[in-house]
């Protein structure tokens, strides 16, 4: 299914569909939004070169690779480029590179923009939904022409905003366990955040969107997705908020139970069981913290 989102310039974040529909679909289905970041001076290549330099000084806040990649590849399997970050950015047209700049909001100017997005997201979530969202984050993605981003899923409530260039993105239904399995979600929390595996028939199962400057897309929690950049450099901004830790702790508990040879029930079958699992993992975490002291 192809859904094309027309580029629209606006001074505010807004949903394309009625707010009530988006509130019902938040972290469950993909839906379109409009954002004000296209053409913003903070997202030029020159401005982001400085952001990348700062991110490189923070452990874990800069990821970069370069080279051919298929949708079925895993993060970290593509070779690291034999260039400095400034050289990669300077040659981004031909480097075949993908740069991920995390926690861009540590710069106060970007924090203002993140706060505007946060207000938009909490309005969609509504009073009850807003209670379980926290830790807003801004991630900037700089991608060379025609570069692919591999099949993966995320645990946050996420919006991808296209600032420069254009791309195709495929998004699966997060409830489709043929695309994102319970075991993969358990491994995501317990082993690696690249636990998702590209599967036969994924293209037919997914919704296909084209993103252009001014377009944003809500990517649902655990919704597997992959990206094909078009013929120019792409700058995208991923804005997200996290769920409380105990949401992931249920899957962490299931991971350990499965390793014991059991077949744990997915979250949502029993509130009492879910609470017990989360409490057990939380207790283990506290014990480990005490041991480290």
ROTI-507842 format. One record per residue (C-alpha): x, y negated, z; residue number from 1; chain. Coordinates in nm, 3 decimals. Example, Ala and Ser with C-alpha at 12.3 -4.5 7.8 and 13.67 -1.06 7.14 Angstrom:
ROTI-507842
<site east="1.230" north="0.450" up="0.780" resi="1" chain="A"/>
<site east="1.367" north="0.106" up="0.714" resi="2" chain="A"/>
//
This chain:
ROTI-507842
<site east="0.000" north="0.000" up="0.000" resi="1" chain="A"/>
<site east="0.154" north="-0.333" up="-0.105" resi="2" chain="A"/>
<site east="0.070" north="-0.641" up="0.095" resi="3" chain="A"/>
<site east="0.224" north="-0.964" up="-0.036" resi="4" chain="A"/>
<site east="0.239" north="-1.258" up="0.200" resi="5" chain="A"/>
<site east="0.246" north="-1.592" up="0.022" resi="6" chain="A"/>
<site east="0.508" north="-1.838" up="0.150" resi="7" chain="A"/>
<site east="0.350" north="-2.114" up="0.355" resi="8" chain="A"/>
<site east="0.518" north="-2.412" up="0.520" resi="9" chain="A"/>
<site east="0.379" north="-2.514" up="0.858" resi="10" chain="A"/>
<site east="0.495" north="-2.691" up="1.172" resi="11" chain="A"/>
<site east="0.348" north="-2.423" up="1.396" resi="12" chain="A"/>
<site east="0.335" north="-2.049" up="1.438" resi="13" chain="A"/>
<site east="-0.003" north="-1.910" up="1.340" resi="14" chain="A"/>
<site east="-0.169" north="-1.581" up="1.256" resi="15" chain="A"/>
<site east="-0.313" north="-1.509" up="0.912" resi="16" chain="A"/>
<site east="-0.599" north="-1.296" up="1.045" resi="17" chain="A"/>
<site east="-0.836" north="-1.407" up="1.325" resi="18" chain="A"/>
<site east="-0.674" north="-1.424" up="1.668" resi="19" chain="A"/>
<site east="-0.911" north="-1.163" up="1.812" resi="20" chain="A"/>
<site east="-0.806" north="-0.911" up="1.545" resi="21" chain="A"/>
<site east="-0.438" north="-0.975" up="1.610" resi="22" chain="A"/>
<site east="-0.483" north="-0.944" up="1.985" resi="23" chain="A"/>
<site east="-0.639" north="-0.603" up="1.935" resi="24" chain="A"/>
<site east="-0.357" north="-0.495" up="1.701" resi="25" chain="A"/>
<site east="-0.063" north="-0.636" up="1.900" resi="26" chain="A"/>
<site east="0.211" north="-0.371" up="1.936" resi="27" chain="A"/>
<site east="-0.020" north="-0.122" up="1.761" resi="28" chain="A"/>
<site east="-0.040" north="-0.233" up="1.396" resi="29" chain="A"/>
<site east="0.153" north="-0.451" up="1.153" resi="30" chain="A"/>
<site east="-0.002" north="-0.791" up="1.079" resi="31" chain="A"/>
<site east="0.103" north="-1.115" up="0.912" resi="32" chain="A"/>
<site east="0.189" north="-1.449" up="1.065" resi="33" chain="A"/>
<site east="0.326" north="-1.786" up="0.951" resi="34" chain="A"/>
<site east="0.629" north="-1.950" up="1.110" resi="35" chain="A"/>
<site east="0.799" north="-2.294" up="1.102" resi="36" chain="A"/>
<site east="1.165" north="-2.186" up="1.076" resi="37" chain="A"/>
<site east="1.213" north="-2.180" up="0.696" resi="38" chain="A"/>
<site east="1.446" north="-2.463" up="0.598" resi="39" chain="A"/>
<site east="1.533" north="-2.540" up="0.960" resi="40" chain="A"/>
<site east="1.889" north="-2.680" up="0.990" resi="41" chain="A"/>
<site east="1.971" north="-2.440" up="1.275" resi="42" chain="A"/>
<site east="1.942" north="-2.147" up="1.033" resi="43" chain="A"/>
<site east="2.177" north="-2.254" up="0.757" resi="44" chain="A"/>
<site east="2.480" north="-2.035" up="0.692" resi="45" chain="A"/>
<site east="2.711" north="-2.306" up="0.829" resi="46" chain="A"/>
<site east="2.514" north="-2.336" up="1.152" resi="47" chain="A"/>
<site east="2.494" north="-1.959" up="1.193" resi="48" chain="A"/>
<site east="2.868" north="-1.920" up="1.139" resi="49" chain="A"/>
<site east="2.916" north="-2.106" up="1.467" resi="50" chain="A"/>
<site east="2.648" north="-1.893" up="1.634" resi="51" chain="A"/>
<site east="2.827" north="-1.578" up="1.517" resi="52" chain="A"/>
<site east="3.154" north="-1.704" up="1.659" resi="53" chain="A"/>
<site east="2.991" north="-1.757" up="1.999" resi="54" chain="A"/>
<site east="2.811" north="-1.419" up="1.983" resi="55" chain="A"/>
<site east="3.143" north="-1.244" up="1.913" resi="56" chain="A"/>
<site east="3.267" north="-1.359" up="2.254" resi="57" chain="A"/>
<site east="2.976" north="-1.193" up="2.435" resi="58" chain="A"/>
<site east="3.011" north="-0.814" up="2.469" resi="59" chain="A"/>
<site east="2.750" north="-0.634" up="2.261" resi="60" chain="A"/>
<site east="2.594" north="-0.947" up="2.108" resi="61" chain="A"/>
<site east="2.741" north="-0.913" up="1.758" resi="62" chain="A"/>
<site east="2.704" north="-0.615" up="1.526" resi="63" chain="A"/>
<site east="2.838" north="-0.605" up="1.171" resi="64" chain="A"/>
<site east="2.890" north="-0.341" up="0.903" resi="65" chain="A"/>
<site east="2.944" north="-0.344" up="0.528" resi="66" chain="A"/>
<site east="2.905" north="-0.103" up="0.241" resi="67" chain="A"/>
<site east="2.643" north="0.113" up="0.074" resi="68" chain="A"/>
<site east="2.369" north="0.239" up="0.302" resi="69" chain="A"/>
<site east="2.067" north="0.461" up="0.246" resi="70" chain="A"/>
<site east="1.741" north="0.439" up="0.437" resi="71" chain="A"/>
<site east="1.827" north="0.775" up="0.598" resi="72" chain="A"/>
<site east="2.161" north="0.660" up="0.742" resi="73" chain="A"/>
<site east="2.206" north="0.580" up="1.110" resi="74" chain="A"/>
<site east="2.334" north="0.259" up="1.263" resi="75" chain="A"/>
<site east="2.704" north="0.277" up="1.329" resi="76" chain="A"/>
<site east="2.777" north="0.522" up="1.046" resi="77" chain="A"/>
<site east="2.856" north="0.249" up="0.792" resi="78" chain="A"/>
<site east="3.223" north="0.142" up="0.797" resi="79" chain="A"/>
<site east="3.322" north="-0.174" up="0.980" resi="80" chain="A"/>
<site east="3.452" north="-0.436" up="0.737" resi="81" chain="A"/>
<site east="3.822" north="-0.511" up="0.733" resi="82" chain="A"/>
<site east="3.755" north="-0.884" up="0.756" resi="83" chain="A"/>
<site east="3.704" north="-1.141" up="1.027" resi="84" chain="A"/>
<site east="3.353" north="-1.267" up="1.097" resi="85" chain="A"/>
<site east="3.422" north="-1.606" up="0.929" resi="86" chain="A"/>
<site east="3.555" north="-1.422" up="0.622" resi="87" chain="A"/>
<site east="3.245" north="-1.200" up="0.606" resi="88" chain="A"/>
<site east="3.011" north="-1.498" up="0.629" resi="89" chain="A"/>
<site east="3.214" north="-1.689" up="0.371" resi="90" chain="A"/>
<site east="3.187" north="-1.389" up="0.134" resi="91" chain="A"/>
<site east="2.835" north="-1.283" up="0.230" resi="92" chain="A"/>
<site east="2.721" north="-1.296" up="-0.135" resi="93" chain="A"/>
<site east="2.948" north="-1.004" up="-0.224" resi="94" chain="A"/>
<site east="3.043" north="-0.840" up="0.108" resi="95" chain="A"/>
<site east="2.754" north="-0.591" up="0.116" resi="96" chain="A"/>
<site east="2.727" north="-0.681" up="0.483" resi="97" chain="A"/>
<site east="2.468" north="-0.686" up="0.757" resi="98" chain="A"/>
<site east="2.526" north="-0.907" up="1.062" resi="99" chain="A"/>
<site east="2.313" north="-0.895" up="1.376" resi="100" chain="A"/>
<site east="2.351" north="-1.189" up="1.615" resi="101" chain="A"/>
<site east="2.187" north="-1.116" up="1.950" resi="102" chain="A"/>
<site east="2.071" north="-1.351" up="2.225" resi="103" chain="A"/>
<site east="2.099" north="-1.655" up="2.002" resi="104" chain="A"/>
<site east="1.880" north="-1.834" up="2.258" resi="105" chain="A"/>
<site east="2.185" north="-1.877" up="2.484" resi="106" chain="A"/>
<site east="2.227" north="-2.198" up="2.282" resi="107" chain="A"/>
<site east="1.976" north="-2.452" up="2.418" resi="108" chain="A"/>
<site east="1.868" north="-2.569" up="2.072" resi="109" chain="A"/>
<site east="1.763" north="-2.218" up="1.972" resi="110" chain="A"/>
<site east="1.603" north="-2.165" up="2.312" resi="111" chain="A"/>
<site east="1.353" north="-2.441" up="2.233" resi="112" chain="A"/>
<site east="1.247" north="-2.253" up="1.919" resi="113" chain="A"/>
<site east="1.223" north="-1.925" up="2.110" resi="114" chain="A"/>
<site east="1.001" north="-2.089" up="2.371" resi="115" chain="A"/>
<site east="0.766" north="-2.203" up="2.093" resi="116" chain="A"/>
<site east="0.746" north="-1.845" up="1.965" resi="117" chain="A"/>
<site east="0.695" north="-1.714" up="2.319" resi="118" chain="A"/>
<site east="0.394" north="-1.944" up="2.367" resi="119" chain="A"/>
<site east="0.251" north="-1.818" up="2.036" resi="120" chain="A"/>
<site east="0.299" north="-1.453" up="2.131" resi="121" chain="A"/>
<site east="0.148" north="-1.495" up="2.477" resi="122" chain="A"/>
<site east="-0.154" north="-1.666" up="2.321" resi="123" chain="A"/>
<site east="-0.204" north="-1.362" up="2.099" resi="124" chain="A"/>
<site east="-0.158" north="-1.126" up="2.395" resi="125" chain="A"/>
<site east="-0.418" north="-1.308" up="2.604" resi="126" chain="A"/>
<site east="-0.418" north="-1.339" up="2.985" resi="127" chain="A"/>
<site east="-0.407" north="-0.965" up="3.053" resi="128" chain="A"/>
<site east="-0.163" north="-0.871" up="2.780" resi="129" chain="A"/>
<site east="0.072" north="-1.153" up="2.874" resi="130" chain="A"/>
<site east="0.121" north="-1.004" up="3.222" resi="131" chain="A"/>
<site east="0.326" north="-0.716" up="3.083" resi="132" chain="A"/>
<site east="0.551" north="-0.913" up="2.846" resi="133" chain="A"/>
<site east="0.886" north="-1.052" up="2.955" resi="134" chain="A"/>
<site east="1.244" north="-1.134" up="2.848" resi="135" chain="A"/>
<site east="1.193" north="-1.317" up="2.519" resi="136" chain="A"/>
<site east="1.490" north="-1.280" up="2.284" resi="137" chain="A"/>
<site east="1.599" north="-1.423" up="1.949" resi="138" chain="A"/>
<site east="1.809" north="-1.215" up="1.708" resi="139" chain="A"/>
<site east="1.935" north="-1.348" up="1.375" resi="140" chain="A"/>
<site east="1.995" north="-1.108" up="1.083" resi="141" chain="A"/>
<site east="2.220" north="-1.214" up="0.794" resi="142" chain="A"/>
<site east="2.210" north="-0.973" up="0.500" resi="143" chain="A"/>
<site east="2.399" north="-0.957" up="0.172" resi="144" chain="A"/>
<site east="2.205" north="-0.929" up="-0.156" resi="145" chain="A"/>
<site east="2.044" north="-0.588" up="-0.227" resi="146" chain="A"/>
<site east="2.158" north="-0.447" up="0.106" resi="147" chain="A"/>
<site east="1.935" north="-0.189" up="0.279" resi="148" chain="A"/>
<site east="1.853" north="-0.159" up="0.649" resi="149" chain="A"/>
<site east="1.806" north="0.197" up="0.767" resi="150" chain="A"/>
<site east="1.492" north="0.364" up="0.903" resi="151" chain="A"/>
<site east="1.450" north="0.289" up="1.274" resi="152" chain="A"/>
<site east="1.199" north="0.182" up="1.536" resi="153" chain="A"/>
<site east="1.209" north="-0.055" up="1.835" resi="154" chain="A"/>
<site east="1.051" north="-0.060" up="2.178" resi="155" chain="A"/>
<site east="0.975" north="-0.432" up="2.197" resi="156" chain="A"/>
<site east="0.683" north="-0.644" up="2.079" resi="157" chain="A"/>
<site east="0.853" north="-0.785" up="1.771" resi="158" chain="A"/>
<site east="0.799" north="-1.043" up="1.495" resi="159" chain="A"/>
<site east="1.032" north="-1.064" up="1.195" resi="160" chain="A"/>
<site east="1.041" north="-1.414" up="1.046" resi="161" chain="A"/>
<site east="1.190" north="-1.463" up="0.699" resi="162" chain="A"/>
<site east="1.389" north="-1.789" up="0.681" resi="163" chain="A"/>
<site east="1.592" north="-1.760" up="0.359" resi="164" chain="A"/>
<site east="1.578" north="-1.515" up="0.069" resi="165" chain="A"/>
<site east="1.322" north="-1.238" up="0.034" resi="166" chain="A"/>
<site east="1.294" north="-0.867" up="0.109" resi="167" chain="A"/>
<site east="1.066" north="-0.565" up="0.106" resi="168" chain="A"/>
<site east="0.984" north="-0.392" up="0.431" resi="169" chain="A"/>
<site east="0.798" north="-0.067" up="0.494" resi="170" chain="A"/>
<site east="0.623" north="-0.020" up="0.831" resi="171" chain="A"/>
<site east="0.472" north="0.304" up="0.962" resi="172" chain="A"/>
<site east="0.180" north="0.344" up="1.200" resi="173" chain="A"/>
<site east="0.338" north="0.388" up="1.547" resi="174" chain="A"/>
<site east="0.071" north="0.645" up="1.633" resi="175" chain="A"/>
<site east="0.173" north="0.864" up="1.337" resi="176" chain="A"/>
<site east="0.372" north="1.136" up="1.511" resi="177" chain="A"/>
<site east="0.486" north="1.275" up="1.176" resi="178" chain="A"/>
<site east="0.692" north="0.955" up="1.135" resi="179" chain="A"/>
<site east="0.790" north="0.879" up="1.496" resi="180" chain="A"/>
<site east="0.790" north="1.188" up="1.718" resi="181" chain="A"/>
<site east="0.760" north="1.203" up="2.096" resi="182" chain="A"/>
<site east="1.108" north="1.356" up="2.110" resi="183" chain="A"/>
<site east="1.252" north="1.066" up="1.909" resi="184" chain="A"/>
<site east="1.101" north="0.809" up="2.147" resi="185" chain="A"/>
<site east="1.238" north="1.004" up="2.445" resi="186" chain="A"/>
<site east="1.582" north="1.008" up="2.281" resi="187" chain="A"/>
<site east="1.555" north="0.637" up="2.201" resi="188" chain="A"/>
<site east="1.536" north="0.557" up="2.572" resi="189" chain="A"/>
<site east="1.773" north="0.829" up="2.693" resi="190" chain="A"/>
<site east="2.036" north="0.885" up="2.424" resi="191" chain="A"/>
<site east="2.048" north="0.633" up="2.137" resi="192" chain="A"/>
<site east="1.836" north="0.351" up="1.996" resi="193" chain="A"/>
<site east="1.894" north="0.498" up="1.650" resi="194" chain="A"/>
<site east="1.693" north="0.810" up="1.734" resi="195" chain="A"/>
<site east="1.447" north="0.768" up="1.446" resi="196" chain="A"/>
<site east="1.497" north="0.994" up="1.143" resi="197" chain="A"/>
<site east="1.387" north="0.915" up="0.788" resi="198" chain="A"/>
<site east="1.138" north="1.181" up="0.680" resi="199" chain="A"/>
<site east="0.997" north="1.307" up="0.348" resi="200" chain="A"/>
<site east="0.683" north="1.118" up="0.254" resi="201" chain="A"/>
<site east="0.771" north="0.813" up="0.462" resi="202" chain="A"/>
<site east="0.709" north="0.574" up="0.170" resi="203" chain="A"/>
<site east="0.357" north="0.706" up="0.124" resi="204" chain="A"/>
<site east="0.282" north="0.690" up="0.496" resi="205" chain="A"/>
<site east="0.405" north="0.332" up="0.540" resi="206" chain="A"/>
<site east="0.256" north="-0.008" up="0.458" resi="207" chain="A"/>
<site east="0.472" north="-0.209" up="0.219" resi="208" chain="A"/>
<site east="0.516" north="-0.584" up="0.269" resi="209" chain="A"/>
<site east="0.712" north="-0.848" up="0.080" resi="210" chain="A"/>
<site east="0.852" north="-1.126" up="0.299" resi="211" chain="A"/>
<site east="0.945" north="-1.470" up="0.168" resi="212" chain="A"/>
<site east="1.049" north="-1.788" up="0.354" resi="213" chain="A"/>
<site east="0.769" north="-1.893" up="0.590" resi="214" chain="A"/>
<site east="0.635" north="-1.536" up="0.624" resi="215" chain="A"/>
<site east="0.647" north="-1.344" up="0.950" resi="216" chain="A"/>
<site east="0.544" north="-0.989" up="1.021" resi="217" chain="A"/>
<site east="0.447" north="-0.826" up="1.348" resi="218" chain="A"/>
<site east="0.621" north="-0.487" up="1.361" resi="219" chain="A"/>
<site east="0.440" north="-0.267" up="1.612" resi="220" chain="A"/>
<site east="0.616" north="-0.098" up="1.902" resi="221" chain="A"/>
<site east="0.760" north="0.241" up="1.790" resi="222" chain="A"/>
<site east="0.650" north="0.164" up="1.434" resi="223" chain="A"/>
<site east="0.928" north="0.308" up="1.218" resi="224" chain="A"/>
<site east="1.041" north="0.066" up="0.947" resi="225" chain="A"/>
<site east="1.314" north="0.008" up="0.689" resi="226" chain="A"/>
<site east="1.415" north="-0.284" up="0.466" resi="227" chain="A"/>
<site east="1.538" north="-0.352" up="0.114" resi="228" chain="A"/>
<site east="1.685" north="-0.698" up="0.062" resi="229" chain="A"/>
<site east="1.631" north="-0.872" up="-0.274" resi="230" chain="A"/>
<site east="1.890" north="-1.037" up="-0.498" resi="231" chain="A"/>
<site east="1.999" north="-1.323" up="-0.270" resi="232" chain="A"/>
<site east="2.136" north="-1.364" up="0.080" resi="233" chain="A"/>
<site east="1.868" north="-1.308" up="0.343" resi="234" chain="A"/>
<site east="1.840" north="-1.483" up="0.676" resi="235" chain="A"/>
<site east="1.575" north="-1.341" up="0.906" resi="236" chain="A"/>
<site east="1.494" north="-1.403" up="1.270" resi="237" chain="A"/>
<site east="1.371" north="-1.124" up="1.494" resi="238" chain="A"/>
<site east="1.183" north="-1.255" up="1.797" resi="239" chain="A"/>
<site east="1.069" north="-1.015" up="2.062" resi="240" chain="A"/>
<site east="0.954" north="-0.961" up="2.416" resi="241" chain="A"/>
<site east="0.998" north="-0.652" up="2.631" resi="242" chain="A"/>
<site east="0.760" north="-0.433" up="2.825" resi="243" chain="A"/>
<site east="0.832" north="-0.360" up="3.194" resi="244" chain="A"/>
<site east="1.100" north="-0.097" up="3.252" resi="245" chain="A"/>
<site east="0.856" north="0.165" up="3.380" resi="246" chain="A"/>
<site east="0.707" north="0.201" up="3.029" resi="247" chain="A"/>
<site east="1.036" north="0.347" up="2.909" resi="248" chain="A"/>
<site east="1.087" north="0.540" up="3.232" resi="249" chain="A"/>
<site east="0.796" north="0.770" up="3.148" resi="250" chain="A"/>
<site east="0.971" north="0.868" up="2.825" resi="251" chain="A"/>
<site east="1.302" north="0.903" up="3.012" resi="252" chain="A"/>
<site east="1.135" north="1.144" up="3.253" resi="253" chain="A"/>
<site east="0.991" north="1.340" up="2.960" resi="254" chain="A"/>
<site east="1.337" north="1.362" up="2.807" resi="255" chain="A"/>
<site east="1.472" north="1.532" up="3.119" resi="256" chain="A"/>
<site east="1.169" north="1.759" up="3.149" resi="257" chain="A"/>
<site east="1.205" north="1.868" up="2.786" resi="258" chain="A"/>
<site east="1.571" north="1.953" up="2.846" resi="259" chain="A"/>
<site east="1.452" north="2.188" up="3.121" resi="260" chain="A"/>
<site east="1.247" north="2.374" up="2.862" resi="261" chain="A"/>
<site east="0.914" north="2.215" up="2.953" resi="262" chain="A"/>
<site east="0.664" north="2.048" up="2.721" resi="263" chain="A"/>
<site east="0.580" north="1.719" up="2.894" resi="264" chain="A"/>
<site east="0.259" north="1.534" up="2.818" resi="265" chain="A"/>
<site east="0.297" north="1.203" up="2.634" resi="266" chain="A"/>
<site east="0.225" north="0.880" up="2.823" resi="267" chain="A"/>
<site east="-0.142" north="0.789" up="2.851" resi="268" chain="A"/>
<site east="-0.282" north="1.132" up="2.937" resi="269" chain="A"/>
<site east="-0.278" north="1.080" up="3.313" resi="270" chain="A"/>
<site east="-0.214" north="0.754" up="3.497" resi="271" chain="A"/>
<site east="-0.115" north="0.944" up="3.811" resi="272" chain="A"/>
<site east="0.135" north="1.162" up="3.625" resi="273" chain="A"/>
<site east="0.277" north="0.862" up="3.441" resi="274" chain="A"/>
<site east="0.327" north="0.673" up="3.767" resi="275" chain="A"/>
<site east="0.497" north="0.973" up="3.925" resi="276" chain="A"/>
<site east="0.736" north="1.009" up="3.631" resi="277" chain="A"/>
<site east="0.823" north="0.640" up="3.633" resi="278" chain="A"/>
<site east="0.875" north="0.645" up="4.012" resi="279" chain="A"/>
<site east="1.108" north="0.946" up="3.983" resi="280" chain="A"/>
<site east="1.329" north="0.774" up="3.725" resi="281" chain="A"/>
<site east="1.326" north="0.450" up="3.924" resi="282" chain="A"/>
<site east="1.436" north="0.644" up="4.232" resi="283" chain="A"/>
<site east="1.721" north="0.807" up="4.039" resi="284" chain="A"/>
<site east="1.830" north="0.465" up="3.920" resi="285" chain="A"/>
<site east="1.840" north="0.330" up="4.275" resi="286" chain="A"/>
<site east="2.041" north="0.629" up="4.397" resi="287" chain="A"/>
<site east="2.296" north="0.583" up="4.120" resi="288" chain="A"/>
<site east="2.326" north="0.213" up="4.204" resi="289" chain="A"/>
<site east="2.396" north="0.299" up="4.568" resi="290" chain="A"/>
<site east="2.659" north="0.556" up="4.468" resi="291" chain="A"/>
<site east="2.840" north="0.298" up="4.254" resi="292" chain="A"/>
<site east="2.874" north="0.056" up="4.545" resi="293" chain="A"/>
//
